[in-house]
Amino acid sequence: RTTMRAKEKVNVLMVDDEPAKLLTYEAILAELGENLIPAKSGSEALELLLKNDVAVVLTDVSMPGMDGFELADTIHQHPRFQQMAIIFISAVCLSDLDRLKGYQTGAVDYISVPLIPELLRAKVSVFAELHRRAQQLIGLNRELVRLSNSLIAAQDNERRRIARAMHDGLGQELSAAKMVLDGILSQGEPSAAEKTLAAADASAMLERALLQVRSISHLLHPPLLDEVGLSSAVAWFLEGFTKRSGISTSLDLQPPQFPRFAPELETAMFRIVQEALNNVFRHSAARNTWIALK
């Protein structure tokens, strides 16, 4: 994916009042494979700049109306374009004072006429690649923020699920057991039969509570995942999933003697299977599901 992104085209804005020169720039830069956008004046260049994400501006210094220096100054006054790369092309030998003026407006580089095609391509290529990398970094940062938000949401959902399981199941069983035991204490001198019956009820409730604790613990991180491996943990989860949901499951392992992997990989794969089946249960209304690990 990174390689594909690295080849995405960027926009190069070429500004010159002479159409023949624009054709020359286009012919020289064509082999870079970027999007070349021509503009015949400074004002047209500004309009195009507002409508396109431009990597580098290639502009003639001497143009009627708005010259290259004025164009560069106007571009860099805009908050969006303060770091815009600009290359000046000059047909006359510029003095040091002219060059200083250009740098003060934010010019990046100068190229003199007659043009050396290799030099022009090299300079434009460098700035295009810098822009491409910057855009990739922005995209990666956005993806990182999205994944971070997704992780926070997933953690919150998991906490809510555990809280519900503890409150609705474990909490009720423990509360019921406490009520039974409190009832024995409040009866004064209960008979042996009453004590035996109440103790049996409380014991059964506590046993169900222990089973729920074990189930919650195993779902959070199955011991089988560490002790035996991914294939056994998935098979155990599928068995419990079928009992809880009534959805028939089938597991295809390739190879049948499934190997062990790094702990973090096995955990990640188990969570993928777990989340996929939870989605099947919540959204599909399916009667059967198949899982293949290869």
QUIBEL-V361630 format. One record per residue. N is the residue number from 0. RES is the residue in one small letter. SS is DSSP state (~ for helix, > for strand, _ for the rest). OMEGA is omega in degrees with one decimal (none if undefined). NEAR is the number of other C-alpha atoms within 10 Angstrom. Layout:
# QUIBEL-V361630
n->{N;N}
res->{RES;RES}
ss->{SS;SS}
omega->{OMEGA;OMEGA}
near->{NEAR;NEAR}
This chain:
# QUIBEL-V361630
n->{0;1;2;3;4;5;6;7;8;9;10;11;12;13;14;15;16;17;18;19;20;21;22;23;24;25;26;27;28;29;30;31;32;33;34;35;36;37;38;39;40;41;42;43;44;45;46;47;48;49;50;51;52;53;54;55;56;57;58;59;60;61;62;63;64;65;66;67;68;69;70;71;72;73;74;75;76;77;78;79;80;81;82;83;84;85;86;87;88;89;90;91;92;93;94;95;96;97;98;99;100;101;102;103;104;105;106;107;108;109;110;111;112;113;114;115;116;117;118;119;120;121;122;123;124;125;126;127;128;129;130;131;132;133;134;135;136;137;138;139;140;141;142;143;144;145;146;147;148;149;150;151;152;153;154;155;156;157;158;159;160;161;162;163;164;165;166;167;168;169;170;171;172;173;174;175;176;177;178;179;180;181;182;183;184;185;186;187;188;189;190;191;192;193;194;195;196;197;198;199;200;201;202;203;204;205;206;207;208;209;210;211;212;213;214;215;216;217;218;219;220;221;222;223;224;225;226;227;228;229;230;231;232;233;234;235;236;237;238;239;240;241;242;243;244;245;246;247;248;249;250;251;252;253;254;255;256;257;258;259;260;261;262;263;264;265;266;267;268;269;270;271;272;273;274;275;276;277;278;279;280;281;282;283;284;285;286;287;288;289;290;291;292;293}
res->{r;t;t;m;r;a;k;e;k;v;n;v;l;m;v;d;d;e;p;a;k;l;l;t;y;e;a;i;l;a;e;l;g;e;n;l;i;p;a;k;s;g;s;e;a;l;e;l;l;l;k;n;d;v;a;v;v;l;t;d;v;s;m;p;g;m;d;g;f;e;l;a;d;t;i;h;q;h;p;r;f;q;q;m;a;i;i;f;i;s;a;v;c;l;s;d;l;d;r;l;k;g;y;q;t;g;a;v;d;y;i;s;v;p;l;i;p;e;l;l;r;a;k;v;s;v;f;a;e;l;h;r;r;a;q;q;l;i;g;l;n;r;e;l;v;r;l;s;n;s;l;i;a;a;q;d;n;e;r;r;r;i;a;r;a;m;h;d;g;l;g;q;e;l;s;a;a;k;m;v;l;d;g;i;l;s;q;g;e;p;s;a;a;e;k;t;l;a;a;a;d;a;s;a;m;l;e;r;a;l;l;q;v;r;s;i;s;h;l;l;h;p;p;l;l;d;e;v;g;l;s;s;a;v;a;w;f;l;e;g;f;t;k;r;s;g;i;s;t;s;l;d;l;q;p;p;q;f;p;r;f;a;p;e;l;e;t;a;m;f;r;i;v;q;e;a;l;n;n;v;f;r;h;s;a;a;r;n;t;w;i;a;l;k}
ss->{_;~;~;~;~;~;_;_;_;_;>;>;>;>;>;_;_;_;~;~;~;~;~;~;~;~;~;~;~;~;~;~;_;_;>;>;>;>;>;_;_;~;~;~;~;~;~;~;~;~;~;_;_;>;>;>;>;>;>;>;_;_;_;_;_;_;_;~;~;~;~;~;~;~;~;~;~;_;~;~;~;_;_;_;>;>;>;>;>;>;_;_;_;_;_;~;~;~;~;~;~;~;~;~;_;_;_;_;>;>;>;>;_;_;_;_;~;~;~;~;~;~;~;~;~;~;~;~;~;~;~;~;~;~;~;~;~;~;~;~;~;~;~;~;~;~;~;~;~;~;~;~;~;~;~;~;~;~;~;~;~;~;~;~;~;~;~;~;~;~;~;~;~;~;~;~;~;~;~;~;~;~;~;~;~;~;_;_;_;_;_;~;~;~;~;~;~;~;~;~;~;~;~;~;~;~;~;~;~;~;~;~;~;~;~;~;~;~;~;~;_;_;~;~;~;~;~;_;_;~;~;~;~;~;~;~;~;~;~;~;~;~;~;~;~;_;_;>;>;>;>;>;>;_;_;_;_;_;_;_;_;_;~;~;~;~;~;~;~;~;~;~;~;~;~;~;~;~;~;~;~;~;~;~;_;_;_;>;>;>;>;>;>;_}
omega->{179.4;179.5;179.6;-179.8;-177.9;-177.7;177.4;-176.6;171.8;-177.1;175.1;-178.3;-178.8;-174.2;175.9;-179.0;179.5;-179.1;-178.5;179.0;177.0;176.9;178.2;178.6;-178.0;-179.9;-178.8;-173.1;-174.6;-174.6;175.7;178.4;178.7;175.1;-178.1;-176.5;-179.8;173.8;-174.5;179.5;178.3;-179.4;176.9;178.8;-180.0;178.1;179.8;-178.8;179.7;-176.6;-174.3;173.6;-172.3;179.3;-176.2;177.0;176.4;-173.0;172.4;178.7;-173.6;176.0;177.2;-178.2;179.4;-179.9;-175.3;179.6;179.9;177.9;-179.9;-179.3;179.1;179.9;-173.5;173.4;179.8;-177.6;-178.4;-169.2;-177.9;179.7;-177.4;176.7;-178.9;176.1;177.8;172.0;-176.9;178.6;178.6;179.3;-177.0;176.2;177.1;179.2;176.7;179.7;178.2;177.7;179.5;-179.8;178.5;176.7;177.4;179.5;-179.8;-175.6;178.4;170.6;-178.8;173.9;5.4;-177.2;169.0;-172.5;-177.4;-179.7;179.7;179.4;-178.2;-178.1;-179.9;-178.7;-179.9;-177.8;177.0;-179.0;176.6;178.9;-179.5;179.5;178.8;178.8;177.6;179.6;177.0;178.8;179.0;178.1;177.1;179.1;178.3;177.8;179.8;179.9;178.2;177.9;178.5;179.4;178.9;179.3;179.7;178.5;179.8;177.9;179.3;178.3;179.2;-179.3;179.8;179.4;178.8;-179.1;-179.0;-178.3;-173.5;-176.8;-175.9;-178.8;-178.8;179.3;179.9;178.3;179.4;178.9;178.4;179.2;178.8;-179.5;176.8;179.2;177.9;-177.9;-175.9;-176.3;-178.9;-178.7;179.4;179.2;179.3;-179.9;178.7;178.1;-178.4;-179.3;-179.8;179.3;178.5;178.1;-179.3;179.9;179.2;178.5;179.0;177.8;177.6;177.5;178.0;177.8;179.1;176.1;-179.9;179.7;178.8;-179.6;-178.5;179.8;177.8;176.2;-176.5;175.8;179.8;-178.8;179.0;-170.7;-174.0;178.4;-173.6;-174.1;-179.9;179.7;179.0;179.0;177.7;-178.9;179.9;179.0;178.6;179.7;179.4;179.7;-176.2;-170.7;-174.2;179.1;179.7;-178.6;177.3;-176.4;177.8;179.5;176.5;-1.4;-179.8;173.8;-170.5;-176.3;171.4;176.5;176.6;-176.5;-177.4;177.9;179.4;178.3;-180.0;-179.5;178.2;179.9;177.8;178.4;-179.0;-178.3;179.2;-179.6;175.2;176.8;175.8;-178.4;-174.1;-165.5;-166.2;-172.1;-177.4;173.8;-178.1;175.5;-178.1;178.4;177.6;175.3;-176.6;none}
near->{5;7;7;7;12;13;12;12;16;20;19;24;23;23;29;26;19;13;13;10;14;21;14;13;21;17;11;16;21;13;9;14;12;18;17;18;18;21;21;16;22;26;15;12;21;16;11;16;19;12;8;13;13;21;26;24;25;23;29;26;24;17;18;11;11;15;17;28;25;14;22;30;18;17;24;18;13;11;8;10;15;14;14;20;22;27;26;22;22;18;13;11;9;13;9;9;9;12;16;13;14;23;17;13;20;21;23;19;15;20;17;14;10;10;15;11;13;10;11;19;16;13;16;22;19;12;20;22;16;15;20;20;14;13;16;16;12;12;12;12;12;12;12;12;12;12;12;12;12;12;12;12;12;12;12;12;12;13;12;12;13;16;14;13;15;17;13;11;15;22;15;14;22;19;13;16;21;15;14;21;16;12;14;17;12;10;10;8;10;13;11;9;9;13;17;12;13;19;16;13;16;20;14;14;21;19;14;16;20;15;13;17;16;13;13;17;13;16;16;12;14;22;13;17;20;14;10;11;21;25;22;15;22;22;15;15;20;22;13;14;18;15;11;10;12;13;17;15;16;13;14;12;12;11;9;10;8;14;10;14;11;8;13;9;12;18;18;12;15;21;16;12;17;17;12;13;21;14;11;16;18;11;9;10;9;12;12;12;15;10;15;10;15;9}
